[in-house]
Amino acid sequence: MLVKALIADDSPIMRKIVRANLEKANVKLIKESKNGEETMATLKQGEVNLLFLDLNMPEPNGWEILDKLHKGGKTSELSVIIISNEMGEGSKENLQKMGVVGFIPKPFNIQAFQEVAVPIVESIHNEEKKERLFDAQREEELITLFANETPLCSIEGGYLFFEFKESVVKIEKKELAKMAILEKKIL
């Protein structure tokens, strides 16, 4: 999957510094928010998988945002890195329990960014590569199946089922665009 980062910090200088370092780490999709309200609105769109969160932001603050994300089960869906000068050991432990994966102190520390954020960015990039490889392998398997026999087709809920002699392929309806591509390759 692509790295889709949100920098949530009320300091324009901090947002600029984090953005510049994310761009150096080959992150292309970067959004910014200057307060808690903007942060929550962007997160509700569901287009973020890496959040840099300042704890001392206004309207609501970073603690409140993190609490909402944690209670809503959203911290398992995105990597949260705290950018703050509130880095006491008790705070770190509490934040880790809420799903935070890393900490970058203020004032900004490039070494901490490289040690914390860069491996997370690389991990997300690696997941994207695995997904592309899986899609390519799956596409080849489907081309082979469709080229050799005509399956029975059925629809249940949001899925299409293609029943071949020796296997059944389950495909989400939203993947039909990929099937159109397959159809062109098969014919």
Secondary structure per residue as TSV (DSSP state, phi and psi in degrees):
chain	resnum	aa	ss	phi	psi
A	1	M	-	360.0	152.0
A	2	L	-	-71.8	147.8
A	3	V	-	-77.6	120.7
A	4	K	E	-121.2	100.0
A	5	A	E	-99.0	146.9
A	6	L	E	-124.3	125.8
A	7	I	E	-102.9	109.6
A	8	A	E	-107.8	98.7
A	9	D	-	-154.9	137.3
A	10	D	S	-78.3	-7.4
A	11	S	-	-93.6	115.2
A	12	P	H	-62.5	-30.8
A	13	I	H	-67.1	-43.8
A	14	M	H	-64.5	-42.0
A	15	R	H	-60.1	-41.7
A	16	K	H	-64.7	-42.2
A	17	I	H	-65.2	-46.4
A	18	V	H	-64.2	-43.3
A	19	R	H	-56.9	-48.6
A	20	A	H	-59.1	-39.8
A	21	N	H	-74.2	-33.2
A	22	L	H	-65.8	-41.2
A	23	E	H	-62.5	-37.5
A	24	K	H	-63.9	-28.8
A	25	A	T	-88.2	13.5
A	26	N	T	69.9	32.6
A	27	V	-	-93.4	124.5
A	28	K	-	-100.1	-34.3
A	29	L	E	-100.0	101.1
A	30	I	E	-128.7	124.9
A	31	K	E	-112.6	160.1
A	32	E	E	-131.8	149.9
A	33	S	E	-140.7	145.9
A	34	K	S	-105.6	-3.4
A	35	N	S	-153.5	173.0
A	36	G	H	-64.6	-35.7
A	37	E	H	-63.1	-47.4
A	38	E	H	-62.9	-39.1
A	39	T	H	-61.1	-48.8
A	40	M	H	-63.6	-39.5
A	41	A	H	-62.7	-42.9
A	42	T	H	-67.6	-41.5
A	43	L	H	-65.1	-34.5
A	44	K	H	-63.6	-25.7
A	45	Q	T	-69.2	-17.5
A	46	G	T	72.2	21.5
A	47	E	-	-107.1	27.3
A	48	V	-	-129.2	134.6
A	49	N	S	-124.8	0.8
A	50	L	E	-141.9	118.4
A	51	L	E	-117.8	123.5
A	52	F	E	-99.3	115.6
A	53	L	E	-121.8	121.7
A	54	D	E	-83.0	131.7
A	55	L	T	-75.8	-26.2
A	56	N	T	-101.8	43.9
A	57	M	-	-93.3	151.9
A	58	P	S	-83.8	157.7
A	59	E	S	59.1	68.4
A	60	P	S	-77.3	168.5
A	61	N	-	-80.3	173.4
A	62	G	H	-61.2	-35.4
A	63	W	H	-60.9	-45.5
A	64	E	H	-65.9	-40.1
A	65	I	H	-61.9	-48.0
A	66	L	H	-61.5	-40.2
A	67	D	H	-61.1	-44.4
A	68	K	H	-63.3	-43.5
A	69	L	H	-62.6	-44.5
A	70	H	H	-64.1	-48.1
A	71	K	H	-64.4	-29.7
A	72	G	T	-86.7	2.3
A	73	G	T	73.5	15.3
A	74	K	G	-83.5	-18.5
A	75	T	G	-70.1	-15.1
A	76	S	G	-80.7	-16.0
A	77	E	T	-94.7	-13.4
A	78	L	S	-143.2	154.3
A	79	S	E	-89.3	124.2
A	80	V	E	-109.7	124.9
A	81	I	E	-117.5	125.1
A	82	I	E	-86.7	133.7
A	83	I	E	-116.4	109.0
A	84	S	E	-163.8	160.7
A	85	N	S	-96.1	1.4
A	86	E	-	-92.7	75.8
A	87	M	-	-117.6	39.2
A	88	G	-	-65.6	155.0
A	89	E	H	-58.4	-41.0
A	90	G	H	-62.3	-39.8
A	91	S	H	-63.6	-45.3
A	92	K	H	-60.2	-44.6
A	93	E	H	-61.5	-45.3
A	94	N	H	-62.3	-42.3
A	95	L	H	-66.2	-39.0
A	96	Q	H	-64.0	-37.9
A	97	K	H	-63.2	-25.5
A	98	M	T	-90.1	4.5
A	99	G	T	101.4	6.9
A	100	V	E	-71.5	135.9
A	101	V	E	-103.5	-11.3
A	102	G	E	-166.9	165.7
A	103	F	E	-135.9	133.8
A	104	I	E	-125.1	119.6
A	105	P	E	-75.4	155.8
A	106	K	S	-102.8	143.1
A	107	P	S	-61.8	157.1
A	108	F	-	-53.5	136.3
A	109	N	-	-124.1	109.4
A	110	I	H	-60.2	-37.2
A	111	Q	H	-64.5	-43.5
A	112	A	H	-62.8	-40.1
A	113	F	H	-60.1	-46.7
A	114	Q	H	-66.2	-35.8
A	115	E	H	-76.6	-31.8
A	116	V	H	-99.2	-56.7
A	117	A	H	-77.4	-42.7
A	118	V	H	-59.3	-46.0
A	119	P	H	-61.8	-34.4
A	120	I	H	-68.1	-43.5
A	121	V	H	-59.7	-45.8
A	122	E	H	-62.0	-39.1
A	123	S	H	-61.9	-43.1
A	124	I	H	-66.4	-41.6
A	125	H	H	-59.1	-42.2
A	126	N	H	-64.2	-37.4
A	127	E	H	-61.7	-39.4
A	128	E	H	-61.8	-43.9
A	129	K	H	-62.8	-41.7
A	130	K	H	-62.5	-42.1
A	131	E	H	-62.8	-43.3
A	132	R	H	-63.1	-41.8
A	133	L	H	-63.4	-45.1
A	134	F	H	-61.1	-45.0
A	135	D	H	-61.2	-41.3
A	136	A	H	-65.8	-42.5
A	137	Q	H	-65.4	-43.2
A	138	R	H	-64.1	-40.0
A	139	E	H	-61.8	-44.2
A	140	E	H	-62.0	-42.3
A	141	E	H	-62.0	-43.6
A	142	L	H	-66.3	-40.7
A	143	I	H	-58.6	-45.0
A	144	T	H	-62.2	-46.1
A	145	L	H	-60.8	-49.9
A	146	F	H	-67.5	-30.4
A	147	A	H	-71.2	-27.7
A	148	N	H	-96.0	-22.4
A	149	E	-	-159.0	160.0
A	150	T	-	-99.6	119.1
A	151	P	-	-84.1	162.2
A	152	L	E	-78.4	142.8
A	153	C	E	-122.3	138.2
A	154	S	E	-142.9	160.3
A	155	I	E	-124.7	130.5
A	156	E	E	-138.3	122.2
A	157	G	T	57.9	-127.9
A	158	G	T	-96.4	21.0
A	159	Y	E	-126.7	148.8
A	160	L	E	-104.3	138.5
A	161	F	E	-118.1	126.5
A	162	F	E	-111.2	116.5
A	163	E	E	-102.1	113.5
A	164	F	-	-99.6	175.3
A	165	K	S	-56.9	-42.2
A	166	E	S	-115.5	2.3
A	167	S	-	-159.2	163.5
A	168	V	E	-123.5	132.4
A	169	V	E	-109.8	126.5
A	170	K	E	-108.1	123.9
A	171	I	E	-130.4	132.5
A	172	E	E	-67.3	145.1
A	173	K	G	-56.5	-34.8
A	174	K	G	-67.8	-12.2
A	175	E	G	-88.9	7.6
A	176	L	H	-62.1	-29.9
A	177	A	H	-59.3	-38.7
A	178	K	H	-65.4	-36.4
A	179	M	H	-64.4	-36.1
A	180	A	H	-62.2	-38.4
A	181	I	H	-65.1	-43.2
A	182	L	H	-60.0	-42.2
A	183	E	H	-57.7	-42.2
A	184	K	H	-63.8	-38.2
A	185	K	H	-72.0	-33.8
A	186	I	H	-74.1	-44.3
A	187	L	-	-77.6	360.0
